[in-house]
Amino acid sequence: MTIPASAKKALRPIRDFALSLATYHSGVTQVLNGVPLQVDARSRVAFPPLYDEEVTKLLTTNVREGDECWNVGAHVGVHVLQLCRLVGPSGKVLAFEPNPNAALLLARNVALNGYTERVEIIRSAVGEHSGAADFYVAGSDPMCRADTPNPRLPRTRRINVGVTTLDQQLAFHATHPKCVLIDIEGWEIGALQAARSLLQLNPLPLIIVEFHPDAWAWSGHSAAQLETLLCSHGLQLRPLSGQCDVFAEHGQVLLRKS
């Protein structure tokens, strides 16, 4: 008997949970960009064989042992685990993840790979102002977002999360990160507007941002604001996802000095 696709999808959380219990101490092996990792079974689909190849090349080329790296919107740790391997035992990774469901899996994946001492998980959103915000979650789905539900998610639950800023974290940690990865579903312009000190660091960290232009309207931001911000800091954008227009197409970009 053939099981309908809809039934498979409905049963998947149960299957994943059962597999997670069965492999609790070891996790399951996923090979990400050629590197075998141990991950909680519930998060295994987030670790495909190839992931963000251009970003991975930049990280591999620029990040060295002992560096500090920030992953804003860390989700279940796809980039965090790669960064941990690059910074080594003497390095540090700050992982910002406000969704408690994703943060739980992130902590599990970090522990399963023996990286707990290298990672500080900060369970806050990163935005334009520190304080608190409504956050709409759908399990550990990476498309959860602040202020308003993501219309691509059929059902969400509203929670309240703390909000910090990049400059606030820069002052608190008193260290200069080697790289900053940002993927926060539309809040990216606000986060950059509250990162004036970070954007003035010399040398500039490797700053990679995933742009979500279709979400800027609900976040109260615009391409014009982004252009003004870039001009004020003498920055240019290099597309990493094959975009023709970085101000209109979803994708990752590298911020660099003009």
N, C-alpha and C positions, 0 to 999 in steps of 0.2 A: 504494500500500500504506500502510495506517495503522500508525504506530509505536506500540506500547503505551506507556501512561504510565510504567510501571515501567522500560521501556527508555530512555525519554527522561530519566528521573531518573538512571539509571545513567551515561548518556553526558554528562550536564550538566557534571561536573567537567572532562572532556576538552575539551568545547566551550569552556568558560570559560577554561581554560588557554591554548588556542589563540588565542582572542580577546585575551587579556591580552598574549600575545607580539606579536600583530599590531598592537596599539595601545599598546605599551610606553611610548613617549615621550609620548603625548598622553592616554592613558586614553580612557574612553568618557564621553559627556555624560549625566548624570542630572539632572533638574530636581526639586529637593527643596524643598517649601514655597515654590514660585515662584522659587527661586534655582538657576541652572544650575551644576553642579559637574562637575569631571573626576575620575573614580574608576577604580581598577583594575577590569577587567571581572569578575574573580572575586568582587568585593564588591558588584556593582551591584544585586543584589536587596535589599540592606540599605538602599537609598536610594529609597523609594517616593515618588510625587508628593506625598502628604500624610503627615506623621509627627509624632506628639505635638503636636497643634495647641495645646492649652492650655499646654504647657510652652514651646512656641515663642513664644506671646504674652507669657508672663512674661519670657522672656529678652530679647525685642525691646524690651519696655517698660523693663526694669531695667538691662541691661548697656550700658555706654558705652565709647567708645574709651579705651584706656589701662588698662582694668580687668584684673584677674587672675581667671581662672575655673578651677575644677577639675572634671574629668569622671572619676569613679571607676567603672571598668567601661566604658572608652571603646570597646571592641570595634573596629570598623573605621573609626570616626570620624564617625558620623552627627551627633552633637551637637558633636563637636570642630570640624568644618568650619564649622558654623553659628556657634559661639562665636568662631572665628578672624575671621570676617567682622565680628562685632560689636565685638570688642576692638581691631581695627585693628592697624597696624604697631607701635604703641607698647604694645600690650597683651600678655598672656601667657596661655597655656592649659596647665595641667598635665593630662596624660592618663595615667591609671593603667590598664594592661592586662597581666595576667599571662600570658595565652595567647599563646605565641610566634607561632602561626599568624595570629591576629587582629592582633597587634602589627606584624607584617610588612606586612600590608595597610593598617593604620592609617598607618604611616610612608610608604607609597607614596601614599596618598590625600592626606596632608598635603603631600608634595612636589609632586604633580601640580597642586595648587592654589596653589603658591608660598607656603605658610604655614610652612615649616620653621623660620624664625627666630622664629615666634610660639609654637611648641609644644615642650614638654619631655615626652617619652614616658618614663614610669616603669614599667618592666616588673615590677611587683610587685602582688600582691593587697593589698587593704586590709581589715583585720579588727580583732579585739579585742586581739590581742597581736602584737607584732613578732616576726619569726623566720622560720620556713619552714613550708610545708604541702604536703600532697599536693593536686594539682589534676588533675581529670579532663577531658580535652579530646576533642573530636570535630572535627578540622579547625579551622575558624574559627567554628564554631557559637556563637551568643551564649548558649546555655543551658548552657555548660560551667560547672562549679562546683567549689569546694574541698571537701576532706574525704571526700566520698562522691559516686559518679557520679549524675548526673541520670537518674532512671528514664525520662524522656521521650526520652532519647537511646539508640538501640539498641546502640551500640558506642562505647566511649570508651578513651582511653589515659591512663595515670597518669604524671604528671610531677611534679617537685618545684619549687616556686616560692618566692620570697621574699615575706614579708608585712611590711607597714608599717602604721602607724596614722595617723589623720587628725591627731591632736595632735602626733605625731612630725614629720609633714610641716609642720605649722603652725610648730613651733619651728625646723625646719631652714631653711625659706624666709623666715621672719621677715616675712611679708607677710600681709595680711588679704584673703582671696579675696572677690570680689563675689558669686560664686555657686558652689555645690557641687552637682553632679548625681551621684547614686549609684544604680547598678543592678548589684548583685553577687549575684543569684540565691540569696538567703537569708541572706547574711552581714550584712545591713544593720543589724540590731539590735546585733550585736557591734561593728560599725564605729562606730555612734553612741555606744555605751558607752565607747569609747576616743576620744571627741571632746569631752571635757568643756570644754577650753579653747576649742575652736571654737564650741561651743554657748553660751558665755558672752560671746562677742564682742559689742560694742555699737558700731555697729548689727549686728544679726544678719545674716549673709550670706543670700542667697536660697538656701535648702537644699531641694532637690527629691529625694525618695527613691522608688524603685520598691519597693513592698512585695511580698514573696512569702510570704504566711502559710502556704501548704502546705509550705514548705521550712523553717520555723522549728523544727520538731521535730528534724530531723536536725542542724541547726546548734546545737542545745542552747539555744534561746531560746524565748520565749513572748510572747504579747500582754500578759501581766501585767508582764513585765519592761519592755516598751516603755512601758506606762502609767506605771510608776514613774519611768522615765527622763524622760519628758515632764513629769511633775509636778515632779520635782526641778529642772528647768531652766525651769519656767514656760512650757512650749510647748504649742501646739495644732496639730492637723492639719487641713488643708484638702484634701479629695479633688480630684484633677484628672482622674480617669478615669471619673467617674460612679458610684463605689462608694457603696453605702448604708452599709456597715460597713467602715471602713478597716482594722480589726483582723482581719477574716476574708476580705476579698476582695482579689485581686491588683489592683494598680494603682498609679499615681503619686500622691504626696501632697506638699503644701508644708508645711514646718515654719515656724511663726510664733509670735511672742511672744503670750502670753495678754493 
